[in-house]
Amino acid sequence: MLVEGQDAGGVRFLDDSVYFAGSFFVEFSQTPAYLLRYCYSDLWMIVGMMREVSKPLPDNLPEEQDKLWRIKRTEQELRVTCNGVTVLDVVLSDQLCDDSDWKDYWNKEISRVSFLGYDTASISYRTTAQGAELPVQRIPFNKDLTLEVRTNSEDGSRDRMLVGFQDDSGINVGGFHVEFSQTPAYWLEYCSYDKPLPDNLPEEQNKLWRIKRTEQGLRVTCNGVTVLDVVLSDQLCDD
């Protein structure tokens, strides 16, 4: 599933509101290492630098390049095997975690997982309730293409639409996120956060979003109405 080298990958745990509930991340550096986000205090993981803030995987990590990882999450426990070998079995606690807010994340009841935006290693996945493995989807995209995303969320539901952009190396290069709060809001990853969408946002629950990434800007329409058309700059971005 994951390949040794400079690749990195992992899964993010989410609750019913699609809020973070921890994550398990692996980097295949010379000494493969892992990180439990929101348990260890460093929240910003940069591929290639992770060995400075993470913990090495144990010596019993199987040497085969082709690896099948099984990840089991219980209330406060995480168990990970690789090719049938247990490489991590921990109970989240004040003794293990140096992030003082760890309980706000790892105590949540999870309802889904997602692959991390900077995952360059994962090939396929399945749950024990599924049969065949499914490929991990990465959508080819550039400034000449328009991405269409359909949503059917009510205002106030706190549902989220998360679109992340990556370069050829799988490194995050921004993103467009919407939260369907009572007053729907958006944020531009690595630029600005939690700004209300304009009053001309169509009222229909069923929405078709068209997202166009330009050289230094972003243009978004919703049901044919332009709701965002910005050029990224020092004046716009407060990050």
Secondary structure as GFF3:
##gff-version 3
##sequence-region A 1 239
A	DSSP	beta_strand	8	14	.	.	.	ID=ss1
A	DSSP	beta_strand	20	27	.	.	.	ID=ss2
A	DSSP	beta_strand	33	37	.	.	.	ID=ss3
A	DSSP	three_ten_helix	50	52	.	.	.	ID=ss4
A	DSSP	beta_strand	55	56	.	.	.	ID=ss5
A	DSSP	beta_strand	69	73	.	.	.	ID=ss6
A	DSSP	beta_strand	77	82	.	.	.	ID=ss7
A	DSSP	beta_strand	85	91	.	.	.	ID=ss8
A	DSSP	alpha_helix	103	106	.	.	.	ID=ss9
A	DSSP	beta_strand	112	115	.	.	.	ID=ss10
A	DSSP	beta_strand	124	125	.	.	.	ID=ss11
A	DSSP	beta_strand	134	135	.	.	.	ID=ss12
A	DSSP	beta_strand	146	152	.	.	.	ID=ss13
A	DSSP	beta_strand	160	166	.	.	.	ID=ss14
A	DSSP	beta_strand	172	179	.	.	.	ID=ss15
A	DSSP	beta_strand	185	188	.	.	.	ID=ss16
A	DSSP	beta_strand	192	196	.	.	.	ID=ss17
A	DSSP	beta_strand	206	213	.	.	.	ID=ss18
A	DSSP	beta_strand	217	222	.	.	.	ID=ss19
A	DSSP	beta_strand	225	231	.	.	.	ID=ss20
###
